[in-house]
Amino acid sequence: MRRSKKGLYLFIAVVAIIGGVAYFISTSKAFEREKPTIAISDKIYWNLKKPIQIKLTDNEAIKEYTVVISNGKQKKTLEKQILNTPKKEVELQLKAPADMEFPSKKAELEIEVRDRSYWNYFLGNSAKKSVKIYIDTKRPELTLISNSYAILKGGSALVVFGCKDENLKEFYIQTNFGKKFYAEPFYKKGYYAALIAWPLWKKSFRADIVAYDKAGNRAKIHIPLYLKNRRYKKSIIHLKKSFLEGKVSILAEDYPQTEGMDLIEKFKFVNETLREQNEKLIHTLTSKVPQKLLQKFVLKPFYPLKNAAPVASFGTHRYYYYHGKLVSESYHLGLDLASVKRASIKASNAGDVVFADYNGIYGNMPIISHGLGLYTLYGHCSSILVKKGEHVPRGKTIAKTGNTGLALGDHLHFGVLVQGIEVHPSEWMDKKWIKVNISDILRDAKKIIDTTR
């Protein structure tokens, strides 16, 4: 009986020890079972100039790692380390081996990393990854085909160019003020056309076509344009109490944050805060460029209001005074035209309606896309006669003039935008300007492309 009890106690003790050891192993960080991670794409493009970046991580500590590159005929170890100091994260910057060539333009990277865990019979957890490498040391092929001779401050210009690369990643037109203009495919594969604009509030203008491939190679071409500076008007406006209590206060009522504001605070909100919100929407709506192949781009001069007279110029810098004190300022970013009340506004050129709704200070406002990133805007309308998504033919009545938004008298605020930048409407209302700067440029570009192999 005593022996059987001793055996039972011994058995229980052994089970308890085994259970304790099992519990220790299952809960101890020293025996953790999570594999390290290797952060790098399965396929990369490499120009042999920039180092290949690899990030190794482990939830506890990395013990060792090895990186080997192969060109199909030979292998070379790029990195091999055994870490004496535990690290949870290792970032590698792998340079191209100087004594290795890649005649096939292909290579393979083998990465292996092991952690300090005692799991797996004290060998630790390991991770492996194979990465396909495509060698590309050639920069994209950029060719300037044709462009406008000049650009006006506050105006537009056109450029046509070729861009080719088997591993092309992105291309755009970079300006000196940070704006990127994008191009629409034009005429034949590998060729593009883009409208660009010089914002009226920027002192200088420079534009370069920039292209990158997937390997990081870059090509750049400057667009040679004669810069035509222009001084825009300044206007001093003395605010009247009747205007502040009437139009401004009524407009401000739609926004709860203006409750409790005095007349000038409401005006500043409408003229600055609300204007910024309204124009942000406009810029977003007019920044898109179609990506369908453009075969032709035929435009008639824009003249949306028959027998209209201009009542306010584009680009005027307005300064608002109240009781002799400057209280706010803004730029007028369109051309105001007036004829009779509720006059018909017609589409001078065909296009797609991208917006047809109320927009704060601009009131009822349709916007039409005409292609190539060119948009026209019609503000302060009393009524809108088209819907978003509708294609309107040339000559269709799209709206009626009015005084909705921040407007006193019945008129049309006519705006023209190029990829989200307001430009001088007068250029697009000028038959000769359109011919010289748009039609002739596209015609000449087609001739050059046709003679290019």
C-alpha positions as CSV (number, residue, x, y, z in Angstrom):
1,M,0.0,0.0,0.0
2,R,2.8,2.4,0.9
3,R,4.7,1.6,-2.3
4,S,1.6,2.2,-4.4
5,K,1.1,5.6,-2.6
6,K,4.8,6.5,-3.2
7,G,4.4,5.6,-6.9
8,L,1.3,7.7,-7.1
9,Y,3.0,10.7,-5.5
10,L,6.0,10.3,-7.8
11,F,3.7,10.1,-10.8
12,I,1.9,13.2,-9.7
13,A,5.2,15.0,-9.1
14,V,6.5,14.0,-12.6
15,V,3.3,15.1,-14.2
16,A,3.4,18.4,-12.3
17,I,7.0,19.0,-13.3
18,I,6.2,18.2,-17.0
19,G,3.2,20.4,-16.8
20,G,5.2,23.2,-15.3
21,V,7.9,22.9,-17.9
22,A,5.2,22.9,-20.7
23,Y,3.5,25.9,-19.2
24,F,6.9,27.7,-18.9
25,I,7.8,26.9,-22.5
26,S,4.3,28.0,-23.7
27,T,4.4,31.3,-21.9
28,S,8.1,32.2,-21.8
29,K,9.3,34.8,-24.2
30,A,12.5,32.7,-24.6
31,F,10.4,30.0,-26.4
32,E,8.2,32.3,-28.5
33,R,7.1,30.8,-31.8
34,E,6.5,33.9,-34.0
35,K,8.6,34.0,-37.1
36,P,10.5,37.2,-38.0
37,T,9.1,39.3,-40.9
38,I,10.9,40.5,-44.1
39,A,9.6,43.7,-45.5
40,I,10.3,43.9,-49.2
41,S,8.2,43.4,-52.4
42,D,8.3,40.0,-54.1
43,K,9.3,41.8,-57.3
44,I,11.4,45.0,-57.6
45,Y,13.0,47.1,-60.3
46,W,16.5,48.3,-59.7
47,N,18.7,50.9,-61.4
48,L,21.8,49.7,-59.6
49,K,22.3,53.2,-58.2
50,K,19.9,53.5,-55.3
51,P,20.4,50.8,-52.6
52,I,17.8,48.1,-52.1
53,Q,16.0,48.7,-48.8
54,I,15.0,45.7,-46.6
55,K,13.4,45.8,-43.2
56,L,13.7,42.8,-40.9
57,T,11.6,42.7,-37.7
58,D,10.9,40.3,-34.9
59,N,8.6,40.6,-31.9
60,E,11.6,39.7,-29.5
61,A,15.1,39.8,-31.0
62,I,16.8,39.0,-34.3
63,K,19.8,36.7,-34.0
64,E,21.2,36.5,-37.6
65,Y,20.4,37.2,-41.2
66,T,21.9,36.5,-44.6
67,V,21.2,38.1,-48.0
68,V,22.5,36.5,-51.2
69,I,22.1,37.8,-54.8
70,S,22.3,35.7,-57.9
71,N,22.5,36.7,-61.6
72,G,21.7,33.2,-62.8
73,K,25.3,32.1,-63.1
74,Q,27.0,33.2,-59.8
75,K,26.0,34.0,-56.3
76,K,27.3,36.7,-54.0
77,T,26.6,37.3,-50.3
78,L,25.6,40.9,-49.8
79,E,25.0,40.8,-46.1
80,K,25.7,38.2,-43.4
81,Q,25.5,39.1,-39.7
82,I,25.3,37.4,-36.3
83,L,24.1,40.0,-33.8
84,N,25.6,40.1,-30.4
85,T,23.3,42.9,-29.3
86,P,19.6,41.9,-29.5
87,K,17.6,44.0,-32.0
88,K,13.9,43.9,-32.8
89,E,14.4,45.7,-36.1
90,V,17.2,45.9,-38.7
91,E,17.1,48.1,-41.8
92,L,19.4,47.1,-44.6
93,Q,20.6,49.3,-47.5
94,L,22.1,46.9,-50.1
95,K,24.3,48.4,-52.8
96,A,25.0,46.7,-56.1
97,P,28.1,44.5,-56.1
98,A,30.8,46.1,-58.1
99,D,32.2,42.8,-59.3
100,M,29.0,41.3,-60.6
101,E,27.3,41.9,-64.0
102,F,23.7,41.3,-65.0
103,P,23.7,40.5,-68.7
104,S,20.1,39.1,-68.6
105,K,18.9,42.2,-66.8
106,K,17.5,39.9,-64.1
107,A,18.6,38.8,-60.7
108,E,17.3,37.1,-57.6
109,L,17.6,38.0,-53.9
110,E,17.5,35.3,-51.3
111,I,16.9,36.6,-47.7
112,E,17.0,34.5,-44.6
113,V,16.5,35.7,-41.0
114,R,16.5,33.9,-37.7
115,D,15.5,35.0,-34.2
116,R,16.9,34.3,-30.7
117,S,14.0,32.0,-29.6
118,Y,14.8,28.6,-28.1
119,W,11.9,27.2,-30.0
120,N,12.4,24.6,-32.7
121,Y,15.0,22.6,-30.6
122,F,16.8,25.8,-29.7
123,L,17.4,26.7,-33.3
124,G,14.9,29.6,-33.2
125,N,12.2,30.7,-35.7
126,S,13.3,31.5,-39.2
127,A,11.9,33.2,-42.3
128,K,12.9,33.1,-45.9
129,K,12.0,35.2,-48.9
130,S,12.9,35.2,-52.5
131,V,12.7,38.4,-54.5
132,K,12.8,38.8,-58.3
133,I,14.9,41.8,-59.5
134,Y,14.5,43.4,-62.8
135,I,17.5,45.5,-63.7
136,D,16.7,48.8,-65.5
137,T,19.4,51.5,-65.8
138,K,17.9,53.4,-68.7
139,R,15.9,56.6,-68.0
140,P,12.5,57.2,-69.7
141,E,12.5,58.6,-73.2
142,L,11.1,62.1,-73.2
143,T,10.6,64.1,-76.4
144,L,9.2,67.6,-76.6
145,I,7.0,67.7,-79.7
146,S,5.3,71.1,-79.8
147,N,4.2,73.8,-77.4
148,S,2.7,77.3,-77.2
149,Y,5.2,80.0,-77.7
150,A,4.2,82.1,-74.7
151,I,2.2,82.0,-71.5
152,L,0.5,85.0,-69.8
153,K,0.6,85.6,-66.1
154,G,-2.9,84.3,-65.3
155,G,-3.1,82.5,-68.6
156,S,-2.8,79.1,-70.3
157,A,-0.5,77.2,-72.6
158,L,-0.4,73.9,-74.4
159,V,2.4,71.3,-74.6
160,V,2.6,68.0,-76.6
161,F,5.3,65.5,-75.8
162,G,6.3,61.9,-76.1
163,C,7.0,59.6,-73.1
164,K,8.1,56.0,-73.5
165,D,9.5,53.4,-71.1
166,E,8.8,49.7,-70.8
167,N,8.7,50.1,-67.0
168,L,7.1,53.6,-66.9
169,K,5.8,54.5,-63.5
170,E,4.6,58.1,-63.7
171,F,5.0,61.4,-65.5
172,Y,3.7,64.9,-65.1
173,I,4.6,68.6,-65.6
174,Q,6.3,70.0,-62.5
175,T,6.1,73.8,-61.9
176,N,8.3,76.0,-59.8
177,F,5.4,76.7,-57.4
178,G,4.6,73.0,-56.6
179,K,1.6,72.4,-58.9
180,K,1.7,69.3,-61.0
181,F,-0.1,69.2,-64.3
182,Y,-1.1,65.9,-65.8
183,A,-1.4,65.0,-69.5
184,E,-4.0,63.2,-71.6
185,P,-3.0,60.5,-74.2
186,F,-2.9,62.1,-77.6
187,Y,-3.2,60.9,-81.1
188,K,-0.9,57.8,-80.9
189,K,0.4,55.5,-78.2
190,G,3.3,57.1,-76.2
191,Y,2.3,60.7,-76.9
192,Y,0.5,63.2,-74.6
193,A,-1.0,66.7,-74.5
194,A,-1.4,68.9,-71.5
195,L,-2.8,72.3,-70.8
196,I,-0.8,74.2,-68.2
197,A,-1.5,77.5,-66.3
198,W,0.3,80.3,-64.6
199,P,-1.7,81.4,-61.6
200,L,-2.2,85.2,-61.5
201,W,-0.8,85.4,-57.9
202,K,2.5,83.7,-58.7
203,K,5.4,86.1,-59.6
204,S,7.3,83.6,-61.8
205,F,6.6,80.5,-63.9
206,R,8.7,77.5,-64.9
207,A,7.5,74.1,-66.1
208,D,9.4,70.9,-66.7
209,I,8.1,67.5,-68.0
210,V,9.3,64.9,-65.5
211,A,9.1,61.1,-65.9
212,Y,10.1,58.2,-63.6
213,D,10.3,54.5,-64.2
214,K,9.7,51.7,-61.7
215,A,13.5,51.5,-61.1
216,G,13.7,55.1,-60.0
217,N,15.4,56.5,-63.2
218,R,14.3,60.0,-64.0
219,A,14.1,62.1,-67.2
220,K,13.4,65.8,-67.4
221,I,12.7,68.3,-70.2
222,H,12.2,72.0,-69.8
223,I,9.2,73.6,-71.6
224,P,10.5,76.8,-73.3
225,L,7.9,79.5,-72.9
226,Y,8.1,83.2,-73.3
227,L,6.7,84.7,-70.1
228,K,4.3,87.6,-70.5
229,N,3.9,89.4,-67.3
230,R,0.7,91.3,-66.6
231,R,-0.4,93.7,-63.9
232,Y,-3.9,93.1,-62.7
233,K,-6.2,95.8,-61.4
234,K,-6.7,96.7,-57.8
235,S,-10.1,97.7,-56.5
236,I,-11.0,99.5,-53.3
237,I,-14.6,98.7,-52.2
238,H,-16.3,100.6,-49.4
239,L,-18.8,98.3,-47.7
240,K,-22.2,99.6,-47.0
241,K,-24.2,98.7,-43.9
242,S,-27.2,97.8,-46.1
243,F,-25.1,95.3,-48.0
244,L,-23.8,93.8,-44.7
245,E,-27.2,93.6,-43.1
246,G,-28.8,92.3,-46.3
247,K,-26.9,90.0,-48.7
248,V,-24.1,89.1,-46.4
249,S,-26.2,88.4,-43.3
250,I,-28.7,86.3,-45.4
251,L,-25.9,84.3,-46.8
252,A,-24.3,83.8,-43.4
253,E,-27.6,82.5,-41.9
254,D,-27.0,79.1,-43.6
255,Y,-23.9,78.6,-41.4
256,P,-24.5,78.0,-37.6
257,Q,-20.9,79.1,-36.8
258,T,-21.8,82.7,-37.7
259,E,-24.4,83.0,-35.0
260,G,-23.4,85.8,-32.6
261,M,-20.9,87.4,-35.1
262,D,-21.1,91.1,-35.8
263,L,-21.5,92.4,-39.3
264,I,-17.8,92.6,-40.1
265,E,-17.1,89.1,-38.7
266,K,-19.9,87.7,-40.8
267,F,-18.5,89.4,-43.9
268,K,-15.0,88.1,-43.2
269,F,-16.5,84.6,-42.7
270,V,-18.3,84.8,-46.1
271,N,-15.5,86.5,-48.0
272,E,-12.6,84.5,-46.6
273,T,-13.7,81.2,-44.9
274,L,-16.7,80.4,-47.0
275,R,-14.9,81.5,-50.2
276,E,-12.0,79.2,-49.4
277,Q,-14.4,76.3,-48.9
278,N,-16.3,77.0,-52.1
279,E,-13.1,77.4,-54.2
280,K,-11.6,74.2,-52.7
281,L,-14.6,72.3,-54.1
282,I,-14.2,74.0,-57.4
283,H,-10.5,73.2,-57.6
284,T,-11.2,69.5,-56.7
285,L,-13.9,69.2,-59.4
286,T,-11.8,70.8,-62.1
287,S,-8.5,69.1,-61.4
288,K,-9.2,65.8,-63.3
289,V,-7.8,65.1,-66.7
290,P,-9.5,62.5,-69.0
291,Q,-7.3,59.4,-69.9
292,K,-9.0,58.4,-73.1
293,L,-7.0,58.8,-76.3
294,L,-7.6,62.3,-77.6
295,Q,-7.7,62.4,-81.4
296,K,-8.9,66.0,-81.8
297,F,-9.7,69.0,-79.7
298,V,-11.8,71.6,-81.6
299,L,-13.0,74.6,-79.7
300,K,-15.1,77.6,-80.7
301,P,-14.5,80.9,-78.7
302,F,-16.4,80.9,-75.4
303,Y,-19.1,83.5,-75.3
304,P,-21.8,82.2,-73.0
305,L,-24.0,85.3,-72.8
306,K,-25.3,87.0,-76.0
307,N,-25.0,90.8,-76.2
308,A,-23.4,91.0,-72.8
309,A,-21.2,93.7,-71.4
310,P,-18.3,93.0,-69.0
311,V,-19.0,94.5,-65.6
312,A,-16.0,93.2,-63.6
313,S,-12.5,92.0,-64.8
314,F,-10.6,88.8,-64.1
315,G,-7.8,89.0,-61.6
316,T,-8.8,92.1,-59.8
317,H,-7.4,92.3,-56.3
318,R,-10.3,93.6,-54.2
319,Y,-9.7,95.5,-50.9
320,Y,-12.8,95.9,-48.7
321,Y,-13.0,98.9,-46.3
322,Y,-15.6,99.7,-43.7
323,H,-15.6,103.1,-42.0
324,G,-12.1,103.7,-43.5
325,K,-10.6,100.5,-42.2
326,L,-9.4,97.6,-44.3
327,V,-11.4,94.6,-43.2
328,S,-10.8,91.9,-45.9
329,E,-9.6,91.2,-49.4
330,S,-10.0,88.7,-52.2
331,Y,-9.2,88.0,-55.9
332,H,-11.9,88.1,-58.5
333,L,-11.3,84.8,-60.4
334,G,-13.7,85.2,-63.3
335,L,-15.2,87.6,-65.8
336,D,-18.6,89.2,-64.9
337,L,-20.9,89.6,-67.8
338,A,-24.4,91.2,-67.7
339,S,-27.2,91.8,-70.2
340,V,-30.8,91.4,-69.2
341,K,-32.3,89.7,-66.2
342,R,-32.5,86.0,-66.3
343,A,-30.7,85.9,-69.6
344,S,-30.0,82.5,-71.3
345,I,-26.5,81.1,-70.7
346,K,-25.4,78.9,-73.5
347,A,-22.7,76.3,-73.8
348,S,-20.2,77.7,-76.3
349,N,-18.6,74.2,-76.6
350,A,-19.8,70.7,-75.9
351,G,-18.9,69.1,-72.7
352,D,-19.9,67.0,-69.6
353,V,-21.5,68.6,-66.6
354,V,-19.4,67.8,-63.5
355,F,-21.4,70.0,-61.1
356,A,-24.8,71.6,-61.1
357,D,-25.8,72.8,-57.7
358,Y,-25.5,75.6,-55.1
359,N,-22.0,76.5,-54.0
360,G,-22.0,79.3,-51.3
361,I,-20.7,82.6,-52.6
362,Y,-21.0,81.4,-56.2
363,G,-24.7,80.6,-55.8
364,N,-26.2,78.3,-58.3
365,M,-23.3,77.1,-60.3
366,P,-22.9,74.6,-63.2
367,I,-19.4,73.5,-64.2
368,I,-18.7,71.8,-67.6
369,S,-15.6,69.7,-68.6
370,H,-14.5,70.2,-72.2
371,G,-11.6,67.8,-72.1
372,L,-7.8,68.2,-71.7
373,G,-8.4,69.5,-68.1
374,L,-10.3,72.5,-69.4
375,Y,-13.4,73.5,-67.4
376,T,-15.9,76.4,-67.6
377,L,-17.8,77.7,-64.6
378,Y,-21.1,79.7,-64.5
379,G,-21.8,81.5,-61.2
380,H,-24.8,83.3,-59.6
381,C,-27.4,81.7,-61.8
382,S,-31.0,82.1,-61.0
383,S,-31.7,78.6,-62.3
384,I,-29.7,75.6,-63.6
385,L,-31.1,73.7,-66.6
386,V,-28.7,70.8,-66.8
387,K,-27.8,67.9,-64.4
388,K,-24.5,66.4,-63.2
389,G,-23.3,63.7,-65.6
390,E,-25.2,65.2,-68.6
391,H,-23.4,65.7,-71.9
392,V,-24.3,69.1,-73.3
393,P,-24.0,69.9,-77.0
394,R,-22.7,73.3,-78.2
395,G,-25.4,75.9,-78.1
396,K,-27.5,74.3,-75.4
397,T,-29.0,76.7,-72.8
398,I,-27.5,75.5,-69.5
399,A,-28.7,78.1,-67.0
400,K,-30.2,81.6,-66.5
401,T,-28.4,84.6,-65.1
402,G,-29.2,85.7,-61.6
403,N,-27.8,87.1,-58.3
404,T,-27.6,84.0,-56.1
405,G,-24.6,83.7,-53.8
406,L,-22.5,86.8,-53.0
407,A,-23.9,89.0,-55.9
408,L,-26.0,92.1,-55.9
409,G,-27.2,92.6,-59.5
410,D,-28.2,90.0,-62.0
411,H,-25.2,88.9,-63.9
412,L,-23.0,85.9,-64.9
413,H,-19.7,85.1,-63.2
414,F,-17.9,83.3,-66.0
415,G,-14.8,81.3,-65.0
416,V,-12.3,79.2,-66.9
417,L,-10.1,76.7,-65.1
418,V,-7.2,74.6,-66.3
419,Q,-6.6,71.6,-63.9
420,G,-7.9,73.5,-61.0
421,I,-6.2,76.8,-61.8
422,E,-8.4,79.9,-62.7
423,V,-7.2,81.4,-65.9
424,H,-8.0,84.5,-67.9
425,P,-11.3,83.9,-69.8
426,S,-10.4,86.4,-72.4
427,E,-7.9,84.0,-74.0
428,W,-10.6,81.4,-74.4
429,M,-13.0,84.0,-75.9
430,D,-10.4,84.9,-78.6
431,K,-10.6,83.0,-81.9
432,K,-7.1,83.9,-82.9
433,W,-5.6,83.0,-79.5
434,I,-7.3,79.6,-79.6
435,K,-6.0,79.0,-83.2
436,V,-2.4,80.0,-82.4
437,N,-2.1,78.4,-79.0
438,I,-4.3,75.3,-79.2
439,S,-5.4,74.3,-82.7
440,D,-2.1,75.0,-84.5
441,I,0.0,73.3,-81.7
442,L,-2.1,70.1,-82.0
443,R,-2.0,70.2,-85.8
444,D,1.8,70.6,-85.9
445,A,2.2,67.9,-83.3
446,K,0.3,65.4,-85.4
447,K,2.6,66.1,-88.4
448,I,5.7,65.6,-86.3
449,I,4.4,62.4,-84.7
450,D,3.5,61.0,-88.2
451,T,7.1,61.5,-89.4
452,T,8.6,59.9,-86.2
453,R,9.5,56.3,-86.3
